[in-house]
Amino acid sequence: MSRAAPLPSHDTTTSASTTPPSREDQLARYQQMLLIRRFEERAARAYTEAEVGGYCHLNLGEEATVVGLMAALEPTDYLFTNYREHGYALCRGISPGRIMAELYGRRDGVSGEWGGSMHLFDAQSRLLGGYGIVGGQLPLATGAALAVDYRSGSEVVMCLMGEGTTNIGAFHESLNIAALWGLPVVYVVINNGTGMGTTVEQSSAEPEIFRRAASYRMASARVDGTDPVAVERAAAEAVAVARTGRPYLLEATSERLRGHSVVDPAAYRSPETVAAVRAADPVALLAAALLADGVDEKTLAEIDTQVLADVAEAVAFAEASEHPDPSTLFDHTYATPVPNDSRRLPGDALYPAAPRPAGRTPGTTSSGQVARPAPPAGLGASTVTQHTGAHA
């Protein structure tokens, strides 16, 4: 039985963009990237101030990848991410204030106080998570693509993940079923080279992640994640393929500037690695390119001033938003009411206390004397003393 040849895979990390972007477009990209940078820096500060609870993962160093990927999507397309998703929410048009309020756990947060940093969700912008479980978004994104295909829709589903996710079963299962059924989904691997403290070479027999698509006869590519124009063009190609009913695997190489999460000092990185990561800072690289193209430093400073003001406004919005009512903790546990649903809060007693007789102080008899517990049946006080003393 003959089989079709694998679809093309190509590495674009060393290829230059064919048509130079306009200065106006580059300034717009710079403003978006700088907004992500300043927002994430402020979120990290809020975490150290105990304003943000739980875990917090930042897009610092991945700004070009975020901006490029989101530019390739239509507003009607669907997006699934992992827990490192603040920047994607910003680029989907969600206001910085609503995102910051969600990080603060306030009522006006984009997910209504239910998501926190790792579980941002907004149906209106078609951001369907934010998933705290590694790879948890993969089967769901594949299912969303199946739903689009089932109703003959024109939308594309984009599913983002880190390179560490590619070694779990759900990655292979999802790509396999998407290829078999011809689903309109783009799987994007943000390869920052290190899954927590483990390098991709230590964890993956094939560290060039995009080549794994060949196992499913799926088209794939790798792109330099520090170049927003290259990312946008590679993503646009991937989305165009997916819109014809063929899944696509895109790998973007993009180092993170900080540790895995806010509390990770990244002590596993050598000084040489740290220096190399700093040299590849996409925000600094784009600023240098703009200056070389004739943009003056005053223009860049004005953009920074505006971005800082936007972030400060977001923080003020979050701080002014109300704290959640603890009694609403279980409101969205079930889609439909469940009989005998327990709504006991962590501080509540396991069983309600029995009503007290009127006029009696707790721990006393009816005559007002202190009630003493009786010894175990068959044991007198001396027996209890001897019993415990024998095992002292």
Secondary structure, DSSP 8 states (H G I E B T S, - for coil): --------EEE-TT---SS---HHHHHHHHHHHHHHHHHHHHHHHHHHTT-S-S-----TT-HHHHHHHHHTS-TTSEEE--S--HHHHHHTT--HHHHHHHHTT-TTSTTTTSSTTT---BTTTTB----SSTTTHHHHHHHHHHHHHHTT----EEEEEEGGGGGSHHHHHHHHHHHHHT--EEEEEEE-SEETTEEHHHH-SS--GGGGGGGGT-EEEEEETT-HHHHHHHHHHHHHHHTTT--EEEEEE---SS-SSTT---TTS-HHHHHHHHHT-HHHHHHHHHHHTT--HHHHHHHHHHHHHHHHHHHHHHHHS----GGGTTTTS-SS--TT-----TTS-SS------TT--TTB-TTS-B------TT--HHHHHHHHHTT-
